[in-house]
Amino acid sequence: MTILLLYTSLIRVTETVNIDAPSFAQYTSALRCPCSKISIDYGKFLRIEYNLHQICSSTFVDRNWIDYLKGSITTTLSGDDIPLSSLSTFQALGTFCELINRTISDSLTQFYSNQYVSASVISQKLFESETKSLIDQFRLSMTNSFLLSLAMIRGTTQANVLFSRRQTNYKLFLIDDRYNIDINVFAYMQGSCASPSKVIQPQLHPRFLFDVPGFYTGCYVIESLLQSTLECFYSQQCIDKLQRYLNSSSSINVRALDESLPSVYSVNSTIQKLVDNLMIELWNVSTIYERYYTECQPTQCTYTLQRRNDVIYIFTTLFGIAGGITTILQIILPPLVKFLRRKKEQRQPNSGKIKPKEF
């Protein structure tokens, strides 16, 4: 009994506890909770927001600015002059902003419809690690897809020597009632637009009465835009000087870009660098673990614990064993005693007195 008492007091036992439909406040990582809904849309517990470069919300991609540039164009201007070139350039810049914004929005819609599969509730740490990987993969895939499409369009345009609407690579002129096309060779370029396989680096035109810092023109609007910078448009002085040169028939109040705003880009960053990063300034990603748990809908959770037996269990065990031993002895001992007596009697058949021997 002493050995049994020590054993039941010191041994550790494993106990399984069930909790029916626990709330999120009751949930801990120690619980094992099978999900009643194993596939959940990303949009149920993920939210991705983004901020584009301030150029995409500025006046320079607004319709009023485009109309202002149109008011500076006369019929005597050619494609390599500032007003006409800048009109196409800013239209292309606005198109980039619109296209990138639409691409991200459509990609997010598709991303949110994907499903996260888990047979049971996973820990918050593992959940955050997996969702971060999913988001990083989404951003990389979306960026690569956009840049691949853009590279294909640029390569097709240059390889096929497509005619620019603004006549920046070819000139269309009328001779003897017949239209003729001639290669537009820029005096300020080291090369010719007849070499489509060669990406021509645009330079500033020496004939300009006013040179826009970091702003280039070339055979193709997209190529010159991607190699341009926005440094002039961060300076109010530069913008005012540009407006005086344009001398548009309309008026507009234009404010420079705010250089004091936090940005991952510098003032001298090229448009190519902005486009390579989808013009994103900031990704704001939020993963809501509680919503994931709620969507998982666990109906019952279990956990195990190891502990020593309590006093009641120990004494109950001792008394139970003692009572069991008593009962067993009551059943076994009487027949056993009778059996032993019978055996003893069989060994002593003469029960009378024995006479003493005579000597």
C-alpha positions in Angstrom: 0.0 0.0 0.0 2.9 2.3 0.7 4.5 1.6 -2.6 1.1 2.2 -4.3 0.7 5.5 -2.4 4.1 6.8 -3.6 3.5 5.6 -7.2 0.1 7.3 -7.6 1.5 10.5 -5.9 4.5 10.9 -8.2 3.5 9.6 -11.6 2.5 12.2 -14.3 -0.6 11.5 -16.4 -1.6 12.9 -19.8 -5.1 14.3 -20.0 -7.0 15.4 -23.1 -9.5 18.3 -22.7 -12.2 19.1 -25.2 -13.6 22.7 -25.7 -16.7 23.1 -27.8 -16.8 26.0 -30.3 -14.2 28.2 -28.6 -14.2 31.9 -29.3 -11.1 33.6 -30.7 -10.5 35.1 -27.2 -10.3 31.5 -25.8 -8.0 30.3 -28.6 -4.3 29.7 -27.9 -1.6 28.0 -30.0 -1.7 25.0 -27.7 -5.2 24.1 -28.9 -5.7 21.7 -31.8 -8.7 22.9 -33.8 -9.9 21.1 -37.0 -11.5 23.6 -39.4 -15.0 23.0 -40.6 -14.3 25.2 -43.6 -10.9 24.3 -45.0 -10.7 26.7 -47.9 -10.9 30.5 -47.4 -10.7 33.3 -49.9 -7.6 35.6 -49.4 -9.9 38.6 -49.4 -11.5 37.4 -46.2 -8.4 38.0 -44.1 -6.0 40.0 -46.3 -6.0 43.6 -47.3 -3.5 45.2 -49.6 -3.4 49.0 -50.1 -0.8 51.0 -52.1 0.2 54.6 -52.8 1.5 55.7 -56.2 4.1 58.3 -56.8 2.7 61.8 -56.4 3.1 62.5 -60.1 0.0 60.3 -60.7 -2.2 62.5 -58.6 -0.6 65.8 -59.8 -1.7 68.4 -62.2 0.8 67.2 -64.8 -1.3 64.2 -65.7 -4.6 66.0 -65.4 -6.8 66.9 -68.4 -6.4 70.6 -67.7 -2.6 70.4 -68.1 -3.0 68.6 -71.4 -5.4 71.2 -72.7 -3.0 73.9 -71.5 -0.2 72.3 -73.6 -2.5 72.0 -76.6 -3.0 75.8 -76.3 0.8 76.2 -76.8 0.9 74.3 -80.1 0.8 76.1 -83.5 0.7 74.6 -86.9 4.3 75.6 -87.5 5.6 73.5 -84.7 7.2 70.1 -85.5 7.4 67.0 -83.5 10.7 67.8 -82.0 9.6 71.1 -80.4 8.8 71.4 -76.8 5.0 72.0 -76.8 4.2 69.2 -79.2 6.7 66.7 -77.7 5.7 67.5 -74.1 2.0 67.0 -75.0 2.7 63.4 -76.1 5.1 62.8 -73.2 2.6 63.9 -70.5 -0.2 62.0 -72.2 2.1 58.9 -72.1 2.9 59.6 -68.5 -0.7 59.8 -67.6 -1.4 56.6 -69.5 1.3 54.9 -67.5 -0.3 56.0 -64.2 -3.7 54.9 -65.3 -2.5 51.6 -66.7 -0.4 50.7 -63.6 -3.3 51.6 -61.3 -5.7 49.4 -63.3 -3.2 46.6 -63.5 -2.8 46.5 -59.7 -6.5 46.8 -59.1 -7.3 43.9 -61.5 -4.5 41.8 -60.1 -5.7 42.4 -56.5 -9.3 41.3 -57.5 -7.9 38.1 -58.9 -5.6 37.6 -55.9 -8.4 38.0 -53.3 -10.4 35.3 -55.1 -7.6 32.7 -54.5 -8.2 30.3 -51.6 -6.1 29.5 -48.6 -6.4 25.9 -47.6 -5.8 24.6 -44.1 -7.3 21.5 -42.4 -6.8 22.9 -39.0 -6.2 26.3 -37.4 -2.5 27.2 -37.7 -0.6 29.4 -35.3 -0.5 33.1 -35.8 3.3 33.2 -36.3 3.1 30.5 -39.1 0.0 32.3 -40.6 1.8 35.6 -40.8 4.9 34.0 -42.4 2.9 32.2 -45.0 0.7 35.2 -45.9 3.9 37.3 -46.3 5.3 34.8 -48.8 2.0 34.8 -50.7 2.0 38.6 -50.9 5.7 38.8 -51.9 5.0 36.3 -54.7 2.0 38.2 -55.8 3.9 41.5 -56.1 6.8 39.9 -57.9 4.5 38.1 -60.4 2.4 41.1 -61.1 5.5 43.4 -61.7 7.2 40.9 -63.9 4.1 40.4 -66.0 3.6 44.1 -66.5 7.2 44.7 -67.4 7.2 41.8 -69.8 4.2 43.1 -71.7 5.8 46.6 -71.8 9.1 45.2 -73.1 7.2 43.2 -75.8 5.4 46.4 -77.0 8.6 48.4 -77.0 10.5 45.7 -78.9 7.7 45.3 -81.5 7.6 49.1 -82.0 11.3 49.4 -82.6 11.8 46.2 -84.6 9.0 47.0 -87.0 10.0 50.7 -87.3 6.5 51.8 -86.6 5.6 55.3 -87.7 5.1 57.7 -84.8 1.9 59.8 -84.9 3.9 62.8 -83.8 6.4 62.3 -86.6 9.3 62.1 -84.2 11.0 59.3 -86.1 9.8 60.0 -89.7 8.6 63.1 -91.5 5.6 63.0 -93.7 5.5 65.8 -96.3 3.7 66.5 -99.5 5.6 66.8 -102.9 3.7 67.1 -106.2 0.5 66.1 -104.6 2.1 63.0 -103.3 2.9 62.1 -99.7 6.5 61.2 -98.9 8.1 59.8 -95.8 11.7 60.7 -94.9 13.8 59.6 -92.0 13.9 62.2 -89.3 17.6 62.5 -88.4 18.0 64.6 -85.2 21.0 66.8 -85.3 21.4 66.4 -81.6 21.4 62.6 -81.6 24.3 60.3 -82.3 22.4 58.1 -84.7 19.3 57.9 -86.8 15.8 56.7 -86.2 16.4 54.3 -89.1 18.2 52.1 -86.7 15.3 50.6 -84.7 17.4 47.8 -83.2 19.5 50.5 -81.5 17.9 52.2 -78.5 18.7 55.8 -79.2 19.6 57.9 -76.1 17.7 61.2 -76.4 19.6 64.4 -75.8 18.4 68.0 -75.3 17.8 69.9 -78.5 20.2 72.9 -79.0 17.5 74.9 -80.8 15.3 75.0 -77.7 14.9 78.5 -76.3 14.5 76.8 -73.0 15.9 73.5 -72.0 13.8 71.5 -69.5 16.3 69.8 -67.1 16.1 66.0 -67.3 13.4 66.1 -70.0 14.3 64.5 -73.3 12.8 63.9 -76.7 13.7 61.3 -79.2 12.5 59.0 -82.0 9.8 57.4 -79.8 7.8 59.2 -77.1 7.9 56.2 -74.7 11.7 55.7 -75.1 12.4 59.4 -74.4 9.9 59.5 -71.5 11.4 56.5 -69.8 14.8 58.1 -69.8 13.6 61.4 -68.6 13.4 62.6 -65.0 11.0 64.9 -63.1 13.6 67.2 -61.6 12.2 70.3 -63.3 8.7 69.6 -62.0 9.9 69.6 -58.4 11.0 73.3 -58.9 8.4 76.0 -59.0 10.9 78.3 -60.6 11.5 75.8 -63.4 7.8 75.4 -63.9 7.2 79.2 -64.0 9.9 79.6 -66.6 8.5 76.8 -68.7 5.0 78.4 -68.6 6.5 81.7 -69.8 8.1 79.9 -72.7 5.0 78.0 -73.7 2.9 81.1 -73.8 -0.3 79.1 -74.0 -3.6 80.6 -75.0 -5.2 79.3 -71.8 -4.1 79.8 -68.2 -3.6 77.3 -65.4 -2.2 77.4 -61.8 0.5 74.8 -61.6 2.2 73.9 -58.4 5.5 72.0 -58.2 5.7 68.5 -56.8 6.4 68.4 -53.1 10.0 67.4 -52.5 9.4 67.2 -48.8 7.1 64.3 -49.0 8.7 60.9 -48.0 9.5 58.9 -51.1 11.5 55.8 -52.1 12.6 57.7 -55.2 14.9 60.7 -55.6 14.2 63.8 -57.6 16.6 62.6 -60.3 15.1 59.1 -60.6 14.2 58.3 -64.2 10.7 57.4 -65.2 12.1 54.0 -66.1 12.9 53.4 -62.4 9.4 54.4 -61.4 7.8 52.1 -64.0 10.1 49.2 -63.0 8.6 49.5 -59.5 5.0 50.2 -60.8 5.4 53.7 -59.5 4.6 52.4 -56.0 5.7 54.5 -53.1 4.3 52.3 -50.3 2.6 49.0 -49.9 0.3 48.8 -46.9 -0.4 45.1 -46.1 -2.7 44.0 -43.3 -3.3 40.4 -42.3 -6.2 39.8 -39.9 -5.6 36.6 -38.0 -8.9 36.8 -36.1 -10.9 36.8 -39.4 -9.0 33.8 -40.6 -9.9 32.0 -37.3 -13.6 33.0 -37.6 -13.7 31.8 -41.3 -12.1 28.5 -40.3 -15.1 27.9 -38.0 -13.6 25.3 -35.6 -16.5 23.4 -33.8 -14.3 21.7 -31.2 -10.8 22.2 -30.0 -8.6 19.8 -27.9 -5.5 20.2 -25.8 -3.4 17.8 -23.7 -1.7 18.4 -20.4 0.5 16.4 -18.0 -0.1 16.7 -14.3 0.2 14.6 -11.1 -2.8 12.8 -9.6 -4.7 14.9 -7.1 -5.4 13.9 -3.5 -8.9 12.7 -4.1 -7.7 10.4 -7.0 -4.9 9.0 -4.8 -7.1 8.1 -1.9 -9.9 6.9 -4.1 -7.4 4.5 -5.8 -6.0 3.3 -2.4 -9.5 2.7 -1.0 -10.6 1.1 -4.2 -7.7 -1.3 -4.2 -8.1 -2.0 -0.5 -11.8 -2.7 -1.0 -11.0 -4.8 -4.0 -8.4 -6.9 -2.1 -10.9 -7.4 0.7 -13.6 -8.5 -1.6 -11.2 -10.9 -3.4 -10.0 -12.3 -0.1 -13.6 -12.8 1.0 -14.3 -14.8 -2.1 -11.0 -16.8 -2.3 -10.1 -17.5 1.4 -13.1 -19.5 2.6 -12.9 -22.1 -0.2 -9.1 -22.1 0.1 -9.3 -22.8 3.9 -11.8 -25.5 3.4 -9.6 -27.1 0.7 -6.5 -27.0 2.9 -8.4 -28.5 5.8 -9.7 -31.3 3.6 -6.2 -32.0 2.5 -5.0 -32.1 6.0 -7.7 -34.5 7.1 -7.0 -36.8 4.2 -3.4 -37.1 5.3 -4.5 -38.1 8.9 -7.0 -41.1 8.3 -6.8 -42.5 12.0 -8.1 -39.9 14.2 -8.1 -42.2 17.4 -5.5 -42.4 20.2 -2.3 -44.2 19.5 -1.2 -46.8 22.0 2.2 -46.5 23.5 4.8 -49.0 22.6 5.9 -51.6 25.2 9.5 -52.0 26.0 
